[in-house]
Amino acid sequence: MLNSSVSVTLQMIARRSNKSLYAIAQESGLSQSTVTRWYNGESNISLETAELIADVLGNDLILLERKPKHAYSRSGSKRQ
């Protein structure tokens, strides 16, 4: 399942798109109940589902992974 901030961002894009939930469901091939539950925050969606919805909304879904902090500071000295 996706992290909630990705889902919230996708919901915001959906609201701004002026597409109905029915249209999003039809164009993505998802059931209207799946789209409605996600949109209302009642369920999480998978990466695959998020990609389908993003595509219908004319967006690319780009996920970034957090890198662990380095053991060294920017100056190159080792952090304590």
DSSP file (Angstrom, degrees, kcal/mol; ACC not computed):
  #  RESIDUE AA STRUCTURE BP1 BP2  ACC     N-H-->O    O-->H-N    N-H-->O    O-->H-N    TCO  KAPPA ALPHA  PHI   PSI    X-CA   Y-CA   Z-CA
    1    1 A M              0   0    0      0, 0.0    45,-0.2     0, 0.0     2,-0.1   0.000 360.0 360.0 360.0 154.0    0.0    0.0    0.0
    2    2 A L        -     0   0    0     43,-1.8    43,-0.1     1,-0.1     2,-0.1  -0.440 360.0 -98.1 -83.0 155.2    1.0    3.6   -0.6
    3    3 A N    >>  -     0   0    0     -2,-0.1     4,-1.5     1,-0.1     3,-0.9  -0.432  37.2-116.0 -67.3 147.5    2.0    6.1    2.0
    4    4 A S  H 3> S+     0   0    0      1,-0.3     4,-2.6     2,-0.2     5,-0.2   0.781 110.7  61.7 -63.6 -29.6   -0.9    8.4    2.8
    5    5 A S  H 3> S+     0   0    0      2,-0.2     4,-2.1     1,-0.2    -1,-0.3   0.861 103.8  50.3 -67.3 -32.5    0.8   11.5    1.6
    6    6 A V  H <> S+     0   0    0     -3,-0.9     4,-2.3     2,-0.2    -1,-0.2   0.922 112.0  47.7 -67.1 -43.5    0.9   10.1   -2.0
    7    7 A S  H  X S+     0   0    0     -4,-1.5     4,-2.3     2,-0.2    -2,-0.2   0.909 111.6  49.8 -63.8 -42.5   -2.8    9.2   -1.7
    8    8 A V  H  X S+     0   0    0     -4,-2.6     4,-2.3     2,-0.2    -1,-0.2   0.903 110.4  50.5 -63.7 -42.0   -3.7   12.7   -0.4
    9    9 A T  H  X S+     0   0    0     -4,-2.1     4,-2.2     1,-0.2    -1,-0.2   0.916 110.8  48.9 -62.1 -43.0   -1.7   14.3   -3.3
   10   10 A L  H  X S+     0   0    0     -4,-2.3     4,-2.2     2,-0.2    -2,-0.2   0.876 109.3  52.9 -64.9 -37.8   -3.5   12.1   -5.8
   11   11 A Q  H  X S+     0   0    0     -4,-2.3     4,-2.4     2,-0.2    -2,-0.2   0.913 108.3  50.8 -62.2 -42.4   -6.9   13.0   -4.2
   12   12 A M  H  X S+     0   0    0     -4,-2.3     4,-2.0     1,-0.2    -2,-0.2   0.911 110.1  49.1 -62.0 -43.2   -6.0   16.7   -4.6
   13   13 A I  H  X S+     0   0    0     -4,-2.2     4,-1.1     1,-0.2    -1,-0.2   0.897 110.2  52.3 -63.0 -40.0   -5.1   16.3   -8.2
   14   14 A A  H  X>S+     0   0    0     -4,-2.2     5,-0.6     1,-0.2     4,-0.6   0.907 108.2  50.4 -63.1 -42.3   -8.4   14.4   -8.8
   15   15 A R  H ><5S+     0   0    0     -4,-2.4     3,-0.8     1,-0.2    -1,-0.2   0.901 111.8  47.7 -62.3 -40.5  -10.4   17.2   -7.2
   16   16 A R  H 3<5S+     0   0    0     -4,-2.0    -1,-0.2     1,-0.2    -2,-0.2   0.684  99.3  69.8 -73.7 -17.9   -8.7   19.8   -9.4
   17   17 A S  H 3<5S-     0   0    0     -4,-1.1    -1,-0.2    -3,-0.4    -2,-0.2   0.700  91.7-138.9 -75.5 -18.9   -9.2   17.7  -12.6
   18   18 A N  T <<5 +     0   0    0     -3,-0.8     2,-0.4    -4,-0.6    -3,-0.1   0.663  56.6 137.8  63.9  17.2  -13.0   18.3  -12.6
   19   19 A K      < -     0   0    0     -5,-0.6    -1,-0.3     1,-0.0    -2,-0.1  -0.742  55.1-121.7 -89.1 141.3  -13.4   14.6  -13.6
   20   20 A S     >  -     0   0    0     -2,-0.4     4,-2.4     1,-0.1     5,-0.2  -0.400  19.9-116.1 -74.6 159.1  -16.2   12.8  -11.9
   21   21 A L  H  > S+     0   0    0      1,-0.2     4,-2.5     2,-0.2     5,-0.2   0.857 119.1  56.5 -62.8 -34.0  -15.4    9.7   -9.8
   22   22 A Y  H  > S+     0   0    0      2,-0.2     4,-2.9     1,-0.2    -1,-0.2   0.932 107.5  47.2 -61.6 -45.6  -17.4    7.7  -12.3
   23   23 A A  H  > S+     0   0    0      2,-0.2     4,-2.8     1,-0.2     5,-0.2   0.901 111.5  50.7 -64.3 -41.2  -15.2    9.0  -15.2
   24   24 A I  H  X S+     0   0    0     -4,-2.4     4,-1.8     2,-0.2     6,-0.3   0.926 113.0  46.5 -61.1 -44.3  -12.1    8.2  -13.3
   25   25 A A  H  X>S+     0   0    0     -4,-2.5     4,-1.6     2,-0.2     5,-1.0   0.938 114.4  46.8 -63.3 -47.6  -13.4    4.7  -12.7
   26   26 A Q  H  <5S+     0   0    0     -4,-2.9    -2,-0.2     1,-0.2    -1,-0.2   0.923 115.3  44.7 -61.5 -46.2  -14.5    4.2  -16.3
   27   27 A E  H  <5S+     0   0    0     -4,-2.8    -1,-0.2     1,-0.2    -2,-0.2   0.788 118.0  43.8 -72.0 -27.3  -11.2    5.5  -17.8
   28   28 A S  H  <5S-     0   0    0     -4,-1.8    -1,-0.2    -5,-0.2    -2,-0.2   0.662 105.2-123.5 -90.8 -17.0   -9.0    3.5  -15.4
   29   29 A G  T  <5 +     0   0    0     -4,-1.6     2,-0.2     1,-0.3    -3,-0.2   0.564  69.0 130.4  82.9   8.4  -10.9    0.3  -15.6
   30   30 A L      < -     0   0    0     -5,-1.0    -1,-0.3    -6,-0.3    -2,-0.1  -0.544  66.4 -97.8 -89.8 159.4  -11.4    0.3  -11.8
   31   31 A S     >  -     0   0    0     -2,-0.2     4,-2.0     1,-0.1     5,-0.2  -0.460  27.0-123.8 -73.1 151.2  -14.7   -0.2  -10.1
   32   32 A Q  H  > S+     0   0    0      1,-0.2     4,-2.7     2,-0.2     5,-0.2   0.855 112.4  56.0 -63.9 -33.4  -16.6    2.9   -9.0
   33   33 A S  H  > S+     0   0    0      2,-0.2     4,-2.6     1,-0.2    -1,-0.2   0.891 106.1  50.5 -67.1 -37.7  -16.7    1.6   -5.5
   34   34 A T  H  > S+     0   0    0      2,-0.2     4,-2.2     1,-0.2    -2,-0.2   0.945 113.8  44.5 -62.1 -48.0  -12.9    1.2   -5.4
   35   35 A V  H  X S+     0   0    0     -4,-2.0     4,-2.9     1,-0.2    -2,-0.2   0.911 114.7  49.0 -63.7 -43.3  -12.4    4.8   -6.6
   36   36 A T  H  X S+     0   0    0     -4,-2.7     4,-2.3     2,-0.2     6,-0.3   0.915 110.6  49.2 -65.1 -43.9  -15.0    6.2   -4.3
   37   37 A R  H  <>S+     0   0    0     -4,-2.6     5,-2.8     2,-0.2     6,-1.0   0.912 115.2  45.0 -63.0 -41.7  -13.6    4.4   -1.2
   38   38 A W  H ><5S+     0   0    0     -4,-2.2     3,-1.8     4,-0.2    -2,-0.2   0.953 113.0  50.0 -64.1 -49.2  -10.1    5.7   -2.0
   39   39 A Y  H 3<5S+     0   0    0     -4,-2.9    -2,-0.2     1,-0.3    -1,-0.2   0.853 111.6  48.5 -59.9 -37.3  -11.2    9.2   -2.8
   40   40 A N  T 3<5S-     0   0    0     -4,-2.3    -1,-0.3    -5,-0.2    -2,-0.2   0.417 116.3-114.3 -84.4   2.2  -13.2    9.4    0.5
   41   41 A G  T < 5S+     0   0    0     -3,-1.8    -3,-0.2     2,-0.2    -2,-0.1   0.689  81.9 123.7  75.6  18.3  -10.2    8.1    2.4
   42   42 A E  S   <S+     0   0    0     -5,-2.8     2,-0.3    -6,-0.3    -4,-0.2   0.636  74.9  17.4 -87.1 -15.2  -11.9    4.9    3.4
   43   43 A S  S    S-     0   0    0     -6,-1.0    -2,-0.2    -5,-0.1     2,-0.2  -0.992  73.7-117.5-152.3 157.3   -9.3    2.6    1.9
   44   44 A N        -     0   0    0     -2,-0.3     2,-0.3    -3,-0.1    -6,-0.1  -0.505  28.3-138.7 -87.5 162.3   -5.7    2.6    0.7
   45   45 A I        -     0   0    0     -2,-0.2   -43,-1.8   -43,-0.1     2,-0.1  -0.884  13.3-115.8-122.6 157.3   -4.7    1.9   -2.8
   46   46 A S     >  -     0   0    0     -2,-0.3     4,-2.5   -45,-0.2     5,-0.2  -0.331  32.7-105.7 -81.2 168.2   -1.9   -0.1   -4.3
   47   47 A L  H  > S+     0   0    0      1,-0.2     4,-2.4     2,-0.2     5,-0.2   0.903 122.0  53.4 -59.3 -42.4    0.9    1.3   -6.4
   48   48 A E  H  > S+     0   0    0      1,-0.2     4,-1.9     2,-0.2    -1,-0.2   0.903 110.0  46.6 -61.7 -42.5   -0.7   -0.2   -9.5
   49   49 A T  H  > S+     0   0    0      2,-0.2     4,-2.4     1,-0.2    -1,-0.2   0.904 111.0  52.1 -66.7 -41.8   -4.0    1.5   -8.7
   50   50 A A  H  X S+     0   0    0     -4,-2.5     4,-2.8     1,-0.2    -2,-0.2   0.890 108.4  51.8 -61.2 -39.7   -2.4    4.8   -8.0
   51   51 A E  H  X S+     0   0    0     -4,-2.4     4,-2.2     2,-0.2    -1,-0.2   0.898 109.4  49.8 -64.4 -40.5   -0.6    4.6  -11.4
   52   52 A L  H  X S+     0   0    0     -4,-1.9     4,-2.1     2,-0.2    -2,-0.2   0.936 113.8  44.8 -61.9 -46.9   -3.9    3.9  -13.2
   53   53 A I  H  X S+     0   0    0     -4,-2.4     4,-1.9     1,-0.2    -2,-0.2   0.919 112.4  51.3 -65.4 -43.9   -5.6    6.9  -11.5
   54   54 A A  H  <>S+     0   0    0     -4,-2.8     5,-3.2     1,-0.2     4,-0.2   0.906 109.8  50.9 -59.6 -41.8   -2.6    9.2  -12.1
   55   55 A D  H ><5S+     0   0    0     -4,-2.2     3,-1.5     1,-0.2    -1,-0.2   0.920 108.6  50.4 -62.9 -44.4   -2.6    8.2  -15.8
   56   56 A V  H 3<5S+     0   0    0     -4,-2.1    -1,-0.2     1,-0.3    -2,-0.2   0.852 110.5  51.1 -60.7 -34.5   -6.3    9.0  -16.1
   57   57 A L  T 3<5S-     0   0    0     -4,-1.9    -1,-0.3    -5,-0.2    -2,-0.2   0.413 120.8-110.0 -85.5   2.2   -5.7   12.4  -14.5
   58   58 A G  T < 5S+     0   0    0     -3,-1.5     2,-0.3     1,-0.3    -3,-0.2   0.799  79.1 117.2  77.1  29.2   -2.8   13.1  -16.9
   59   59 A N      < -     0   0    0     -5,-3.2     2,-0.4    -6,-0.1    -1,-0.3  -0.897  61.1-126.2-127.3 156.2    0.0   12.8  -14.4
   60   60 A D        -     0   0    0     -2,-0.3     2,-0.8    -3,-0.1    -9,-0.0  -0.813  22.4-133.1 -96.1 142.7    3.0   10.6  -13.8
   61   61 A L        +     0   0    0     -2,-0.4     2,-0.5   -10,-0.1   -10,-0.0  -0.867  28.8 178.7 -97.6 111.7    3.3    8.9  -10.5
   62   62 A I        -     0   0    0     -2,-0.8     2,-0.5     2,-0.0    -2,-0.0  -0.963   7.4-167.1-117.7 120.7    6.9    9.4   -9.2
   63   63 A L        -     0   0    0     -2,-0.5     2,-0.4     2,-0.0    -2,-0.0  -0.906   4.1-157.9-109.2 132.6    7.8    7.9   -5.9
   64   64 A L        -     0   0    0     -2,-0.5     2,-0.4     0, 0.0    -2,-0.0  -0.892   8.4-142.2-109.8 139.4   11.0    8.9   -4.2
   65   65 A E        -     0   0    0     -2,-0.4     2,-0.3     1,-0.0    -2,-0.0  -0.830  22.5-117.3-100.0 136.0   12.6    6.7   -1.5
   66   66 A R        -     0   0    0     -2,-0.4     3,-0.0     1,-0.0    -1,-0.0  -0.521  25.9-140.6 -71.4 133.8   14.3    8.4    1.4
   67   67 A K        -     0   0    0     -2,-0.3     3,-0.1     1,-0.1     2,-0.0  -0.691  24.9-103.7 -90.8 148.4   18.0    7.7    1.6
   68   68 A P        -     0   0    0      0, 0.0    -1,-0.1     0, 0.0     2,-0.1  -0.382  45.6 -95.6 -66.9 150.1   19.6    7.1    5.0
   69   69 A K        -     0   0    0      1,-0.1     2,-0.1     2,-0.1    -3,-0.0  -0.389  43.1-111.4 -65.5 142.5   21.5   10.0    6.4
   70   70 A H        -     0   0    0      2,-0.2    -1,-0.1     1,-0.1     9,-0.0  -0.361  11.0-130.5 -71.6 154.5   25.2    9.9    5.8
   71   71 A A  S    S+     0   0    0     -2,-0.1     8,-2.2     2,-0.1     2,-0.4   0.477  90.9  68.6 -81.2  -2.4   27.6    9.3    8.6
   72   72 A Y  B    S-A   78   0A   0      6,-0.2     6,-0.2     8,-0.1    -2,-0.2  -0.903  79.9-127.7-120.4 146.9   29.6   12.3    7.3
   73   73 A S    >   -     0   0    0      4,-2.5     3,-1.5    -2,-0.4    -2,-0.1  -0.269  39.6 -95.7 -78.7 174.7   28.7   16.0    7.3
   74   74 A R  T 3  S+     0   0    0      1,-0.3    -1,-0.1     2,-0.1    -2,-0.0   0.797 124.4  60.8 -63.3 -29.0   28.9   18.1    4.1
   75   75 A S  T 3  S-     0   0    0      2,-0.1    -1,-0.3     1,-0.1     3,-0.1   0.592 117.4-112.7 -77.2  -7.7   32.4   19.3    5.1
   76   76 A G  S <  S+     0   0    0     -3,-1.5     2,-0.2     1,-0.4    -2,-0.1   0.347  74.7 129.5  95.8  -7.0   33.6   15.7    5.0
   77   77 A S        -     0   0    0      1,-0.1    -4,-2.5    -5,-0.1    -1,-0.4  -0.568  66.4-103.2 -83.3 148.8   34.2   15.3    8.7
   78   78 A K  B     -A   72   0A   0     -2,-0.2    -6,-0.2    -6,-0.2     2,-0.2  -0.486  34.0-125.3 -72.2 133.5   32.8   12.4   10.5
   79   79 A R              0   0    0     -8,-2.2    -1,-0.1    -2,-0.2    -8,-0.0  -0.490 360.0 360.0 -76.1 149.0   29.7   13.1   12.6
   80   80 A Q              0   0    0     -2,-0.2    -1,-0.1    -8,-0.0    -8,-0.1   0.414 360.0 360.0 -91.4 360.0   29.8   12.2   16.3
